[in-house]
Each structure stands twice: as C-alpha cells, then as structure tokens.
Amino acid sequence: MHTFRYNSFNQVHKGLRILLYDSAIKIQQADMSHIESASTVLSQIEEALYLFEGHANGEDHYFNEPLAKTNPDVAALFEKEHEEDHRLVHALNNLIAGYKEADTDLKRLEQGKLLFFAFNDFIAFNLYHMNKEEIELNAALWDCYSDSEIKSIEQTLVKNVPPQKMMMYAKWMIRGINDKEMIHWFGEVKATAPEPVFEMLITIAEAELPVDRFQVIVEALKLGVNQ
C-alpha cells in the first residue's frame, strides 16, 4: 500500500499547474492582434516553457535515469513522454518567434490563434502527464526507494537548480499550494537551509499571498513579522 508515501512531485506540480491555469486565462483574454496586449502573456508562456523544460530535465536525470536500472519500462515510458513535451515546447517557441516577426495586426491575430491552440495542447498534455507521474512514476519509485531516499534525491535536484530559477519555481509553488503545505515547506527550509534562502521565501510569500493567508503562515512559524 502506498497511501501515505512521500510524493516528491506534489509541490512543484501544483506550482506548474497554477502557472498553466493562469497563463490559459491570460491568453484567452489577450487581444493578440496588438503586441502590447500580448506581451505579458507571451512573457509568461516563455517562463512556463523554461520552467517545464527544466523540470523535465531534472526528473530525467535524477529519477528516470536511475530508475532505468530497476524498472526500465516505466523509465522509458516517462522519457518518451518528456520527448513529446520537448516537441511541444519547440513548436511553441517557433510560434512565439513567428508572432514577434508578424508586422500587421491581421498576421499577429492569425499567429496568435495558432499559438493559442498550441498552448492548449501543451496544457492538456502536461496536466495528463503530471497526473500520470504522481500515480505511475511514484508507484515505481516507492517500490525502489524509501521515503528518506526519495527526499534525498529531491534535495540533490533542488540544490542543482540555479538560485534565480529556483525563485521562479518558488513563486508559482507559493501561489499553488495550500497553507498546511506551505507551513510544512517553510518550516523545513527554516530548519535546514541558509537564512537568506528562508528570508527570500518569506519575501515572495508576502508579495504573492493575500494578507490573511500570509498572516496564517507568519503565526504558524512564529516569525513576528509586522502586519
């Protein structure tokens, strides 16, 4: 039974999901015929592609490659899905480049519609893919590793993410997880990470969360931050 095993993907996937949801709303509401209207959502989609690519590469290196020794079928399945994800990212980057090169409102509108459909394909694929990882890939990992071993692999992965990129992930994770998850996460960081890392998380949380939610986090961690 795996009911209460450690899910290494929960937090980052919640962050990535809310990035997709928020971007989907923005691209639906943007007037893609005007580059000024589209610039914000284009930047956010580029951020999403950057973070999803990094996430997939990290999973391949730290989880799928070692898993290939004990469960090659599952490792090959998720490596194949990441290849499809890379293809979707490449297609979107080409469409974004094409949009930026369009020199009339009509051409921008036409390119924007293609980008809209392609991004919907990317969203649909990744929502399904992340669910599958949390069910099938986790089951394979749980059969091979203890929770402490999985946490150790996760910590190694996180340490190898550049700090600026990690803060980008952190922003979306803070937006995507619930208070209980955030208190647990921040508590672990406070206890184990250098103080500037924890302070940076608190700064991001204060900027991203409603005042009442931030106060819940502050009180739970007994930080004494003035509100």
Secondary structure, DSSP 4 states (H G I P E B T S, - for coil): --TT---TTHHHHHHHHHHHHHHHHHHHHS-TTSHHHHHHHHHHHHHHHHHHHHHHHHHIIIIIHHHTTT-HHHHHHHHHHHHHHHHHHHHHHHHHHHHHH--SHHHHHHHHHHHHHHHHHHHHHHHHHHHHIIIIIHHHHHHH--HHHHHHHHHHHHHTS-HHHHHHHHHHHHHHS-HHHHHHHHHHHHHHS-HHHHHHHHHHHHHHS-HHHHHHHHHHHT-----
